[in-house]
Amino acid sequence: MTNIEYEEIGYMKFSGEAVPSGIIDAGSAGMALVGLDEAVRFFNEKQSPEFAKAEYQIPVRTTEGSWIAWVLGIAGTGASVFALSYLKKAGEKMAENDIKDVGLKDVLKKSVDAIQHLIKLVKHTKLSRGWDTKNVQWRNNNSEIGILNAQGEPIFLPVEYLRWYLSLPPRLISKITGVIAQQRSLSIGVKRDGNFEEISVNIEEKLYFVDDDIETEEDYLFPELKHDDVVRIEGKLTRGNASSNSIGLEYEGHILNCIPEQGSIRRFKPALFLRCIVEGTISRLTKQRMVAEKRPTIIVRNITPLERDDQYELFEG
């Protein structure tokens, strides 16, 4: 691994007077990195479900006057990485069988490109969702679709990107844009033809990425799920976090935190990324134990997959 040469294929950057010499507060950096991680994972999985099986660690580099998180690939080969922690067999499988002859580096670059196009779309329409998909324009043999803004002006993007955007989880991009502040703007860059092209978002444009309806729901999410309720909920398991011993459950457009009643989350590994029935008890206790948590946590007793994962055999051994 030490002789591998890495190529910078995209980046997330915060710059401005509020980012002196590449310094940013840990809370903002953490939120932005989680947002970038989740966004890249989402678009990787849209290209192929296999990419949901890999664990990512985002490399970060700072330079004077800005703070940058770089997306890296292996130079000169299709077997690139966004991190070095792919599970062995899954990594070999993806390296041997590049999706439709496109290497992993290209998939990661396409994911960053999709993030950049999404930011362009939101800025153009001033809408984070709910775009007009009826009054559209077409070009390049209908491979690109033009979405109109309030002035009737189109912005063109790949049709497949728009399909992906229509199924975006809540706050996928706002976790990144939420770090924007006075004198601190966001830029997303993608390497094209040897040069980086970037799109920026400033404090005035930040409000375009906020979904007011979703924010209102967050005042108290799923009030019907009360503390100590015994539940049986159907949803899709997202990736687990070994350090916090927790799993995310995608349920009605939100991710609920799930903690095993006992033992490690490893026993639920075969059910990851599948639709499942999760049985357990609702907890709404905050750390202070004085007020109810706005987002319920499920203390999991049992998880039953509702579908089969043919890819799981890649992880055996």
Phi and psi restraints in degrees (value plus and minus 20) as a CYANA .aco file:
   2 THR   PHI     -88.5   -48.5
   2 THR   PSI     -43.7    -3.7
   3 ASN   PHI    -112.4   -72.4
   3 ASN   PSI     -16.5    23.5
   4 ILE   PHI     -92.0   -52.0
   4 ILE   PSI     113.2   153.2
   5 GLU   PHI    -119.2   -79.2
   5 GLU   PSI     105.5   145.5
   6 TYR   PHI    -121.0   -81.0
   6 TYR   PSI     126.2   166.2
   7 GLU   PHI    -137.3   -97.3
   7 GLU   PSI     114.6   154.6
   8 GLU   PHI    -101.5   -61.5
   8 GLU   PSI      99.0   139.0
   9 ILE   PHI    -131.7   -91.7
   9 ILE   PSI     -31.6     8.4
  10 GLY   PHI    -195.2  -155.2
  10 GLY   PSI     149.0   189.0
  11 TYR   PHI    -178.9  -138.9
  11 TYR   PSI     140.1   180.1
  12 MET   PHI    -137.5   -97.5
  12 MET   PSI     107.7   147.7
  13 LYS   PHI    -151.9  -111.9
  13 LYS   PSI     119.2   159.2
  14 PHE   PHI    -136.3   -96.3
  14 PHE   PSI     109.5   149.5
  15 SER   PHI    -163.2  -123.2
  15 SER   PSI     145.6   185.6
  16 GLY   PHI     110.0   150.0
  16 GLY   PSI     159.8   199.8
  17 GLU   PHI     -84.9   -44.9
  17 GLU   PSI     -42.6    -2.6
  18 ALA   PHI    -104.4   -64.4
  18 ALA   PSI     -16.9    23.1
  19 VAL   PHI    -144.1  -104.1
  19 VAL   PSI      45.4    85.4
  20 PRO   PHI     -87.3   -47.3
  20 PRO   PSI     107.8   147.8
  21 SER   PHI      32.7    72.7
  21 SER   PSI      13.7    53.7
  22 GLY   PHI      56.6    96.6
  22 GLY   PSI      -1.3    38.7
  23 ILE   PHI    -118.3   -78.3
  23 ILE   PSI     112.5   152.5
  24 ILE   PHI    -160.9  -120.9
  24 ILE   PSI     127.1   167.1
  25 ASP   PHI     -86.9   -46.9
  25 ASP   PSI     130.7   170.7
  26 ALA   PHI     -81.4   -41.4
  26 ALA   PSI     -58.0   -18.0
  27 GLY   PHI     -83.0   -43.0
  27 GLY   PSI     -64.9   -24.9
  28 SER   PHI     -86.6   -46.6
  28 SER   PSI     -62.8   -22.8
  29 ALA   PHI     -81.4   -41.4
  29 ALA   PSI     -63.4   -23.4
  30 GLY   PHI     -82.7   -42.7
  30 GLY   PSI     -65.0   -25.0
  31 MET   PHI     -81.8   -41.8
  31 MET   PSI     -64.1   -24.1
  32 ALA   PHI     -85.0   -45.0
  32 ALA   PSI     -60.8   -20.8
  33 LEU   PHI     -87.4   -47.4
  33 LEU   PSI     -60.2   -20.2
  34 VAL   PHI     -82.7   -42.7
  34 VAL   PSI     -62.0   -22.0
  35 GLY   PHI     -83.1   -43.1
  35 GLY   PSI     -62.8   -22.8
  36 LEU   PHI     -84.6   -44.6
  36 LEU   PSI     -64.1   -24.1
  37 ASP   PHI     -77.6   -37.6
  37 ASP   PSI     -68.4   -28.4
  38 GLU   PHI     -87.5   -47.5
  38 GLU   PSI     -57.9   -17.9
  39 ALA   PHI     -87.3   -47.3
  39 ALA   PSI     -64.4   -24.4
  40 VAL   PHI     -84.8   -44.8
  40 VAL   PSI     -62.0   -22.0
  41 ARG   PHI     -78.4   -38.4
  41 ARG   PSI     -64.5   -24.5
  42 PHE   PHI     -79.7   -39.7
  42 PHE   PSI     -68.3   -28.3
  43 PHE   PHI     -95.3   -55.3
  43 PHE   PSI     -49.4    -9.4
  44 ASN   PHI     -80.8   -40.8
  44 ASN   PSI     -65.7   -25.7
  45 GLU   PHI     -87.3   -47.3
  45 GLU   PSI     -50.5   -10.5
  46 LYS   PHI     -84.4   -44.4
  46 LYS   PSI     -51.9   -11.9
  47 GLN   PHI     -97.6   -57.6
  47 GLN   PSI     -55.6   -15.6
  48 SER   PHI    -185.2  -145.2
  48 SER   PSI     110.7   150.7
  49 PRO   PHI     -78.7   -38.7
  49 PRO   PSI     -40.3    -0.3
  50 GLU   PHI     -79.3   -39.3
  50 GLU   PSI     -51.7   -11.7
  51 PHE   PHI     -93.4   -53.4
  51 PHE   PSI     -32.6     7.4
  52 ALA   PHI     -94.3   -54.3
  52 ALA   PSI     -31.7     8.3
  53 LYS   PHI    -106.7   -66.7
  53 LYS   PSI     -28.6    11.4
  54 ALA   PHI    -119.1   -79.1
  54 ALA   PSI     128.0   168.0
  55 GLU   PHI    -117.6   -77.6
  55 GLU   PSI     117.1   157.1
  56 TYR   PHI    -134.2   -94.2
  56 TYR   PSI     123.3   163.3
  57 GLN   PHI    -148.5  -108.5
  57 GLN   PSI      95.5   135.5
  58 ILE   PHI    -100.1   -60.1
  58 ILE   PSI     103.1   143.1
  59 PRO   PHI     -94.9   -54.9
  59 PRO   PSI     119.3   159.3
  60 VAL   PHI    -143.5  -103.5
  60 VAL   PSI     115.4   155.4
  61 ARG   PHI    -153.2  -113.2
  61 ARG   PSI     115.0   155.0
  62 THR   PHI    -129.9   -89.9
  62 THR   PSI     126.5   166.5
  63 THR   PHI    -153.3  -113.3
  63 THR   PSI     144.0   184.0
  64 GLU   PHI     -80.2   -40.2
  64 GLU   PSI     107.7   147.7
  65 GLY   PHI      66.4   106.4
  65 GLY   PSI     -22.2    17.8
  66 SER   PHI    -178.3  -138.3
  66 SER   PSI     144.9   184.9
  67 TRP   PHI    -143.0  -103.0
  67 TRP   PSI     103.5   143.5
  68 ILE   PHI    -146.9  -106.9
  68 ILE   PSI     115.7   155.7
  69 ALA   PHI    -130.4   -90.4
  69 ALA   PSI      95.2   135.2
  70 TRP   PHI    -111.9   -71.9
  70 TRP   PSI     122.8   162.8
  71 VAL   PHI    -117.9   -77.9
  71 VAL   PSI     104.3   144.3
  72 LEU   PHI    -131.9   -91.9
  72 LEU   PSI     129.6   169.6
  73 GLY   PHI    -154.9  -114.9
  73 GLY   PSI     141.3   181.3
  74 ILE   PHI     -95.8   -55.8
  74 ILE   PSI     105.6   145.6
  75 ALA   PHI     -89.3   -49.3
  75 ALA   PSI     115.9   155.9
  76 GLY   PHI      59.0    99.0
  76 GLY   PSI      -6.9    33.1
  77 THR   PHI    -170.0  -130.0
  77 THR   PSI     137.2   177.2
  78 GLY   PHI     -97.1   -57.1
  78 GLY   PSI     -36.2     3.8
  79 ALA   PHI    -110.1   -70.1
  79 ALA   PSI      48.9    88.9
  80 SER   PHI    -111.0   -71.0
  80 SER   PSI     151.0   191.0
  81 VAL   PHI    -156.3  -116.3
  81 VAL   PSI     132.6   172.6
  82 PHE   PHI    -121.3   -81.3
  82 PHE   PSI     -35.2     4.8
  83 ALA   PHI    -176.9  -136.9
  83 ALA   PSI     155.5   195.5
  84 LEU   PHI    -125.4   -85.4
  84 LEU   PSI      -9.4    30.6
  85 SER   PHI    -131.3   -91.3
  85 SER   PSI      10.8    50.8
  86 TYR   PHI     -81.4   -41.4
  86 TYR   PSI     119.6   159.6
  87 LEU   PHI     -82.4   -42.4
  87 LEU   PSI     119.4   159.4
  88 LYS   PHI     -74.0   -34.0
  88 LYS   PSI     -74.9   -34.9
  89 LYS   PHI     -87.9   -47.9
  89 LYS   PSI     -56.4   -16.4
  90 ALA   PHI     -86.2   -46.2
  90 ALA   PSI     -60.4   -20.4
  91 GLY   PHI     -83.0   -43.0
  91 GLY   PSI     -63.2   -23.2
  92 GLU   PHI     -83.9   -43.9
  92 GLU   PSI     -62.0   -22.0
  93 LYS   PHI     -80.6   -40.6
  93 LYS   PSI     -65.6   -25.6
  94 MET   PHI     -91.2   -51.2
  94 MET   PSI     -52.9   -12.9
  95 ALA   PHI     -90.1   -50.1
  95 ALA   PSI     -57.2   -17.2
  96 GLU   PHI     -94.1   -54.1
  96 GLU   PSI     -57.3   -17.3
  97 ASN   PHI    -136.3   -96.3
  97 ASN   PSI      50.7    90.7
  98 ASP   PHI     -76.5   -36.5
  98 ASP   PSI     116.0   156.0
  99 ILE   PHI     -84.2   -44.2
  99 ILE   PSI      94.8   134.8
 100 LYS   PHI      29.8    69.8
 100 LYS   PSI      22.1    62.1
 101 ASP   PHI      45.8    85.8
 101 ASP   PSI      -1.8    38.2
 102 VAL   PHI    -127.3   -87.3
 102 VAL   PSI     108.2   148.2
 103 GLY   PHI     -93.5   -53.5
 103 GLY   PSI     148.2   188.2
 104 LEU   PHI     -82.3   -42.3
 104 LEU   PSI     -56.0   -16.0
 105 LYS   PHI     -79.4   -39.4
 105 LYS   PSI     -59.3   -19.3
 106 ASP   PHI     -87.9   -47.9
 106 ASP   PSI     -55.3   -15.3
 107 VAL   PHI     -85.4   -45.4
 107 VAL   PSI     -65.0   -25.0
 108 LEU   PHI     -84.0   -44.0
 108 LEU   PSI     -61.1   -21.1
 109 LYS   PHI     -81.9   -41.9
 109 LYS   PSI     -59.4   -19.4
 110 LYS   PHI     -86.2   -46.2
 110 LYS   PSI     -55.1   -15.1
 111 SER   PHI     -85.3   -45.3
 111 SER   PSI     -64.5   -24.5
 112 VAL   PHI     -84.6   -44.6
 112 VAL   PSI     -58.4   -18.4
 113 ASP   PHI     -81.7   -41.7
 113 ASP   PSI     -59.2   -19.2
 114 ALA   PHI     -85.2   -45.2
 114 ALA   PSI     -58.3   -18.3
 115 ILE   PHI     -82.2   -42.2
 115 ILE   PSI     -64.3   -24.3
 116 GLN   PHI     -84.2   -44.2
 116 GLN   PSI     -63.8   -23.8
 117 HIS   PHI     -83.1   -43.1
 117 HIS   PSI     -56.2   -16.2
 118 LEU   PHI     -83.4   -43.4
 118 LEU   PSI     -63.2   -23.2
 119 ILE   PHI     -82.4   -42.4
 119 ILE   PSI     -60.6   -20.6
 120 LYS   PHI     -81.1   -41.1
 120 LYS   PSI     -62.5   -22.5
 121 LEU   PHI     -83.7   -43.7
 121 LEU   PSI     -65.4   -25.4
 122 VAL   PHI     -84.4   -44.4
 122 VAL   PSI     -63.6   -23.6
 123 LYS   PHI     -83.0   -43.0
 123 LYS   PSI     -60.1   -20.1
 124 HIS   PHI     -87.8   -47.8
 124 HIS   PSI     -62.6   -22.6
 125 THR   PHI    -115.5   -75.5
 125 THR   PSI     -35.1     4.9
 126 LYS   PHI      40.3    80.3
 126 LYS   PSI      10.6    50.6
 127 LEU   PHI    -152.7  -112.7
 127 LEU   PSI     114.4   154.4
 128 SER   PHI    -107.0   -67.0
 128 SER   PSI     -31.5     8.5
 129 ARG   PHI    -189.7  -149.7
 129 ARG   PSI     157.4   197.4
 130 GLY   PHI      54.2    94.2
 130 GLY   PSI      11.3    51.3
 131 TRP   PHI     -89.4   -49.4
 131 TRP   PSI     133.7   173.7
 132 ASP   PHI     -95.8   -55.8
 132 ASP   PSI      87.5   127.5
 133 THR   PHI    -122.9   -82.9
 133 THR   PSI     -10.3    29.7
 134 LYS   PHI    -119.4   -79.4
 134 LYS   PSI     -67.7   -27.7
 135 ASN   PHI    -111.4   -71.4
 135 ASN   PSI      64.1   104.1
 136 VAL   PHI    -144.8  -104.8
 136 VAL   PSI     149.2   189.2
 137 GLN   PHI    -141.5  -101.5
 137 GLN   PSI     139.4   179.4
 138 TRP   PHI    -149.4  -109.4
 138 TRP   PSI     134.1   174.1
 139 ARG   PHI    -178.8  -138.8
 139 ARG   PSI     151.6   191.6
 140 ASN   PHI      32.4    72.4
 140 ASN   PSI      37.1    77.1
 141 ASN   PHI      35.9    75.9
 141 ASN   PSI      18.7    58.7
 142 ASN   PHI      43.9    83.9
 142 ASN   PSI       1.1    41.1
 143 SER   PHI    -106.1   -66.1
 143 SER   PSI     -35.8     4.2
 144 GLU   PHI    -144.6  -104.6
 144 GLU   PSI     119.5   159.5
 145 ILE   PHI    -135.9   -95.9
 145 ILE   PSI     120.1   160.1
 146 GLY   PHI    -123.9   -83.9
 146 GLY   PSI      96.8   136.8
 147 ILE   PHI    -116.2   -76.2
 147 ILE   PSI     110.8   150.8
 148 LEU   PHI    -108.6   -68.6
 148 LEU   PSI     126.1   166.1
 149 ASN   PHI    -114.0   -74.0
 149 ASN   PSI    -192.5  -152.5
 150 ALA   PHI     -84.0   -44.0
 150 ALA   PSI     -42.3    -2.3
 151 GLN   PHI    -112.1   -72.1
 151 GLN   PSI     -15.7    24.3
 152 GLY   PHI      59.4    99.4
 152 GLY   PSI      -5.5    34.5
 153 GLU   PHI    -112.4   -72.4
 153 GLU   PSI     113.7   153.7
 154 PRO   PHI    -109.2   -69.2
 154 PRO   PSI     131.9   171.9
 155 ILE   PHI    -144.8  -104.8
 155 ILE   PSI     109.4   149.4
 156 PHE   PHI    -118.6   -78.6
 156 PHE   PSI     121.5   161.5
 157 LEU   PHI    -170.4  -130.4
 157 LEU   PSI     139.9   179.9
 158 PRO   PHI     -79.1   -39.1
 158 PRO   PSI     120.1   160.1
 159 VAL   PHI     -78.6   -38.6
 159 VAL   PSI     -60.7   -20.7
 160 GLU   PHI     -84.0   -44.0
 160 GLU   PSI     -52.0   -12.0
 161 TYR   PHI     -82.7   -42.7
 161 TYR   PSI     -64.2   -24.2
 162 LEU   PHI     -82.1   -42.1
 162 LEU   PSI     -59.3   -19.3
 163 ARG   PHI     -80.1   -40.1
 163 ARG   PSI     -60.8   -20.8
 164 TRP   PHI     -84.7   -44.7
 164 TRP   PSI     -63.0   -23.0
 165 TYR   PHI     -83.5   -43.5
 165 TYR   PSI     -50.6   -10.6
 166 LEU   PHI     -89.9   -49.9
 166 LEU   PSI     -33.6     6.4
 167 SER   PHI    -135.5   -95.5
 167 SER   PSI       3.2    43.2
 168 LEU   PHI     -82.1   -42.1
 168 LEU   PSI     113.7   153.7
 169 PRO   PHI     -86.8   -46.8
 169 PRO   PSI     133.6   173.6
 170 PRO   PHI     -76.6   -36.6
 170 PRO   PSI     118.6   158.6
 171 ARG   PHI      45.3    85.3
 171 ARG   PSI      -2.4    37.6
 172 LEU   PHI     -79.2   -39.2
 172 LEU   PSI     -62.9   -22.9
 173 ILE   PHI    -115.3   -75.3
 173 ILE   PSI     -47.2    -7.2
 174 SER   PHI     -86.9   -46.9
 174 SER   PSI     -38.2     1.8
 175 LYS   PHI     -86.8   -46.8
 175 LYS   PSI     -51.1   -11.1
 176 ILE   PHI    -101.1   -61.1
 176 ILE   PSI     -68.8   -28.8
 177 THR   PHI     -89.8   -49.8
 177 THR   PSI     -40.4    -0.4
 178 GLY   PHI     -83.0   -43.0
 178 GLY   PSI     -39.1     0.9
 179 VAL   PHI    -102.4   -62.4
 179 VAL   PSI     -33.4     6.6
 180 ILE   PHI     -82.0   -42.0
 180 ILE   PSI     118.3   158.3
 181 ALA   PHI    -166.9  -126.9
 181 ALA   PSI    -199.5  -159.5
 182 GLN   PHI     -77.3   -37.3
 182 GLN   PSI     109.3   149.3
 183 GLN   PHI      42.9    82.9
 183 GLN   PSI       3.4    43.4
 184 ARG   PHI    -162.5  -122.5
 184 ARG   PSI      82.5   122.5
 185 SER   PHI    -123.5   -83.5
 185 SER   PSI     140.1   180.1
 186 LEU   PHI    -126.6   -86.6
 186 LEU   PSI     119.6   159.6
 187 SER   PHI    -152.3  -112.3
 187 SER   PSI     117.9   157.9
 188 ILE   PHI    -135.1   -95.1
 188 ILE   PSI     102.7   142.7
 189 GLY   PHI    -134.5   -94.5
 189 GLY   PSI     125.6   165.6
 190 VAL   PHI    -153.4  -113.4
 190 VAL   PSI     117.8   157.8
 191 LYS   PHI    -102.2   -62.2
 191 LYS   PSI     103.0   143.0
 192 ARG   PHI    -154.6  -114.6
 192 ARG   PSI     105.3   145.3
 193 ASP   PHI      33.5    73.5
 193 ASP   PSI      20.7    60.7
 194 GLY   PHI      64.5   104.5
 194 GLY   PSI     -28.3    11.7
 195 ASN   PHI    -142.0  -102.0
 195 ASN   PSI     133.7   173.7
 196 PHE   PHI    -111.2   -71.2
 196 PHE   PSI     109.0   149.0
 197 GLU   PHI    -129.9   -89.9
 197 GLU   PSI     115.2   155.2
 198 GLU   PHI    -151.5  -111.5
 198 GLU   PSI     137.0   177.0
 199 ILE   PHI    -144.8  -104.8
 199 ILE   PSI     117.9   157.9
 200 SER   PHI    -137.7   -97.7
 200 SER   PSI     133.9   173.9
 201 VAL   PHI    -150.5  -110.5
 201 VAL   PSI     107.7   147.7
 202 ASN   PHI    -126.1   -86.1
 202 ASN   PSI    -196.8  -156.8
 203 ILE   PHI     -83.4   -43.4
 203 ILE   PSI     -55.1   -15.1
 204 GLU   PHI     -88.3   -48.3
 204 GLU   PSI     -53.4   -13.4
 205 GLU   PHI    -105.2   -65.2
 205 GLU   PSI     -32.1     7.9
 206 LYS   PHI     -77.2   -37.2
 206 LYS   PSI     -55.4   -15.4
 207 LEU   PHI     -85.5   -45.5
 207 LEU   PSI     -40.9    -0.9
 208 TYR   PHI     -85.8   -45.8
 208 TYR   PSI     -41.9    -1.9
 209 PHE   PHI    -116.0   -76.0
 209 PHE   PSI     -14.0    26.0
 210 VAL   PHI    -121.3   -81.3
 210 VAL   PSI     106.6   146.6
 211 ASP   PHI    -116.7   -76.7
 211 ASP   PSI      85.4   125.4
 212 ASP   PHI     -79.7   -39.7
 212 ASP   PSI     -58.3   -18.3
 213 ASP   PHI     -83.7   -43.7
 213 ASP   PSI     -61.1   -21.1
 214 ILE   PHI     -87.5   -47.5
 214 ILE   PSI     -60.3   -20.3
 215 GLU   PHI     -81.5   -41.5
 215 GLU   PSI     -58.2   -18.2
 216 THR   PHI     -84.0   -44.0
 216 THR   PSI     -61.1   -21.1
 217 GLU   PHI     -80.5   -40.5
 217 GLU   PSI     -51.5   -11.5
 218 GLU   PHI     -90.7   -50.7
 218 GLU   PSI     -29.9    10.1
 219 ASP   PHI     -73.8   -33.8
 219 ASP   PSI     -61.1   -21.1
 220 TYR   PHI    -180.1  -140.1
 220 TYR   PSI      78.7   118.7
 221 LEU   PHI     -98.9   -58.9
 221 LEU   PSI     110.4   150.4
 222 PHE   PHI      31.4    71.4
 222 PHE   PSI      44.7    84.7
 223 PRO   PHI     -79.9   -39.9
 223 PRO   PSI     -40.5    -0.5
 224 GLU   PHI     -91.1   -51.1
 224 GLU   PSI     -37.8     2.2
 225 LEU   PHI    -111.2   -71.2
 225 LEU   PSI      74.5   114.5
 226 LYS   PHI    -112.6   -72.6
 226 LYS   PSI     137.3   177.3
 227 HIS   PHI     -77.1   -37.1
 227 HIS   PSI     114.1   154.1
 228 ASP   PHI      56.3    96.3
 228 ASP   PSI     -17.8    22.2
 229 ASP   PHI     -85.5   -45.5
 229 ASP   PSI     116.9   156.9
 230 VAL   PHI    -109.4   -69.4
 230 VAL   PSI     104.2   144.2
 231 VAL   PHI    -147.2  -107.2
 231 VAL   PSI     140.7   180.7
 232 ARG   PHI    -157.2  -117.2
 232 ARG   PSI      78.2   118.2
 233 ILE   PHI    -134.0   -94.0
 233 ILE   PSI     116.4   156.4
 234 GLU   PHI    -119.1   -79.1
 234 GLU   PSI     113.1   153.1
 235 GLY   PHI    -190.7  -150.7
 235 GLY   PSI    -192.3  -152.3
 236 LYS   PHI    -130.5   -90.5
 236 LYS   PSI     109.4   149.4
 237 LEU   PHI     -96.4   -56.4
 237 LEU   PSI     112.0   152.0
 238 THR   PHI    -117.2   -77.2
 238 THR   PSI    -194.1  -154.1
 239 ARG   PHI     -82.4   -42.4
 239 ARG   PSI     131.0   171.0
 240 GLY   PHI    -112.0   -72.0
 240 GLY   PSI     142.8   182.8
 241 ASN   PHI    -144.0  -104.0
 241 ASN   PSI      84.4   124.4
 242 ALA   PHI     -84.5   -44.5
 242 ALA   PSI     -55.4   -15.4
 243 SER   PHI     -86.4   -46.4
 243 SER   PSI     -56.3   -16.3
 244 SER   PHI    -118.4   -78.4
 244 SER   PSI     -20.7    19.3
 245 ASN   PHI      31.6    71.6
 245 ASN   PSI      31.3    71.3
 246 SER   PHI    -158.6  -118.6
 246 SER   PSI     139.6   179.6
 247 ILE   PHI    -151.1  -111.1
 247 ILE   PSI     126.3   166.3
 248 GLY   PHI    -114.8   -74.8
 248 GLY   PSI     118.4   158.4
 249 LEU   PHI    -136.1   -96.1
 249 LEU   PSI      97.1   137.1
 250 GLU   PHI     -99.0   -59.0
 250 GLU   PSI      94.3   134.3
 251 TYR   PHI    -158.5  -118.5
 251 TYR   PSI      95.6   135.6
 252 GLU   PHI      30.9    70.9
 252 GLU   PSI      26.2    66.2
 253 GLY   PHI      62.5   102.5
 253 GLY   PSI     -15.8    24.2
 254 HIS   PHI    -148.6  -108.6
 254 HIS   PSI     139.2   179.2
 255 ILE   PHI    -125.5   -85.5
 255 ILE   PSI      97.6   137.6
 256 LEU   PHI    -118.1   -78.1
 256 LEU   PSI     117.8   157.8
 257 ASN   PHI     -98.4   -58.4
 257 ASN   PSI     113.2   153.2
 258 CYS   PHI    -142.9  -102.9
 258 CYS   PSI     109.4   149.4
 259 ILE   PHI    -142.1  -102.1
 259 ILE   PSI     109.8   149.8
 260 PRO   PHI     -83.7   -43.7
 260 PRO   PSI     121.6   161.6
 261 GLU   PHI     -79.5   -39.5
 261 GLU   PSI     -56.0   -16.0
 262 GLN   PHI    -174.8  -134.8
 262 GLN   PSI     134.2   174.2
 263 GLY   PHI      59.4    99.4
 263 GLY   PSI    -188.6  -148.6
 264 SER   PHI    -117.7   -77.7
 264 SER   PSI     136.1   176.1
 265 ILE   PHI     -88.9   -48.9
 265 ILE   PSI     -31.4     8.6
 266 ARG   PHI     -78.9   -38.9
 266 ARG   PSI     -49.5    -9.5
 267 ARG   PHI     -89.5   -49.5
 267 ARG   PSI     -35.9     4.1
 268 PHE   PHI    -117.7   -77.7
 268 PHE   PSI     -14.0    26.0
 269 LYS   PHI     -75.5   -35.5
 269 LYS   PSI     -60.4   -20.4
 270 PRO   PHI     -82.8   -42.8
 270 PRO   PSI     -37.3     2.7
 271 ALA   PHI    -115.6   -75.6
 271 ALA   PSI     -24.4    15.6
 272 LEU   PHI     -80.4   -40.4
 272 LEU   PSI     119.8   159.8
 273 PHE   PHI      49.5    89.5
 273 PHE   PSI      -5.1    34.9
 274 LEU   PHI    -136.5   -96.5
 274 LEU   PSI     137.7   177.7
 275 ARG   PHI     -94.1   -54.1
 275 ARG   PSI     115.0   155.0
 276 CYS   PHI    -163.4  -123.4
 276 CYS   PSI     145.6   185.6
 277 ILE   PHI    -121.8   -81.8
 277 ILE   PSI     101.1   141.1
 278 VAL   PHI    -127.0   -87.0
 278 VAL   PSI     103.2   143.2
 279 GLU   PHI    -131.0   -91.0
 279 GLU   PSI     114.1   154.1
 280 GLY   PHI     157.2   197.2
 280 GLY   PSI    -178.9  -138.9
 281 THR   PHI    -144.1  -104.1
 281 THR   PSI     116.6   156.6
 282 ILE   PHI     -97.3   -57.3
 282 ILE   PSI     115.8   155.8
 283 SER   PHI    -142.8  -102.8
 283 SER   PSI     112.4   152.4
 284 ARG   PHI    -145.3  -105.3
 284 ARG   PSI       2.8    42.8
 285 LEU   PHI     -99.2   -59.2
 285 LEU   PSI     111.5   151.5
 286 THR   PHI    -103.7   -63.7
 286 THR   PSI     153.1   193.1
 287 LYS   PHI     -81.5   -41.5
 287 LYS   PSI     -51.3   -11.3
 288 GLN   PHI    -101.6   -61.6
 288 GLN   PSI     -35.9     4.1
 289 ARG   PHI      40.3    80.3
 289 ARG   PSI       5.9    45.9
 290 MET   PHI    -131.1   -91.1
 290 MET   PSI     -46.0    -6.0
 291 VAL   PHI    -150.9  -110.9
 291 VAL   PSI     138.4   178.4
 292 ALA   PHI     -96.5   -56.5
 292 ALA   PSI     117.4   157.4
 293 GLU   PHI     -87.9   -47.9
 293 GLU   PSI     118.4   158.4
 294 LYS   PHI     -87.9   -47.9
 294 LYS   PSI     -53.6   -13.6
 295 ARG   PHI    -130.4   -90.4
 295 ARG   PSI     102.6   142.6
 296 PRO   PHI     -89.6   -49.6
 296 PRO   PSI     128.6   168.6
 297 THR   PHI    -131.5   -91.5
 297 THR   PSI     122.1   162.1
 298 ILE   PHI    -124.5   -84.5
 298 ILE   PSI     102.0   142.0
 299 ILE   PHI    -106.6   -66.6
 299 ILE   PSI      85.5   125.5
 300 VAL   PHI    -103.5   -63.5
 300 VAL   PSI     110.9   150.9
 301 ARG   PHI    -120.4   -80.4
 301 ARG   PSI     -58.5   -18.5
 302 ASN   PHI    -175.0  -135.0
 302 ASN   PSI     126.8   166.8
 303 ILE   PHI    -149.6  -109.6
 303 ILE   PSI     107.0   147.0
 304 THR   PHI    -138.8   -98.8
 304 THR   PSI      93.0   133.0
 305 PRO   PHI     -84.3   -44.3
 305 PRO   PSI     121.9   161.9
 306 LEU   PHI    -122.1   -82.1
 306 LEU   PSI     -23.0    17.0
 307 GLU   PHI    -164.8  -124.8
 307 GLU   PSI     148.1   188.1
 308 ARG   PHI    -120.9   -80.9
 308 ARG   PSI     120.4   160.4
 309 ASP   PHI    -125.8   -85.8
 309 ASP   PSI      82.0   122.0
 310 ASP   PHI     -90.6   -50.6
 310 ASP   PSI     -36.1     3.9
 311 GLN   PHI    -105.9   -65.9
 311 GLN   PSI     -31.9     8.1
 312 TYR   PHI     -82.4   -42.4
 312 TYR   PSI     -47.7    -7.7
 313 GLU   PHI     -81.3   -41.3
 313 GLU   PSI     -40.3    -0.3
 314 LEU   PHI     -83.5   -43.5
 314 LEU   PSI     -46.1    -6.1
 315 PHE   PHI    -114.5   -74.5
 315 PHE   PSI     -26.2    13.8
 316 GLU   PHI     -91.4   -51.4
 316 GLU   PSI     126.1   166.1
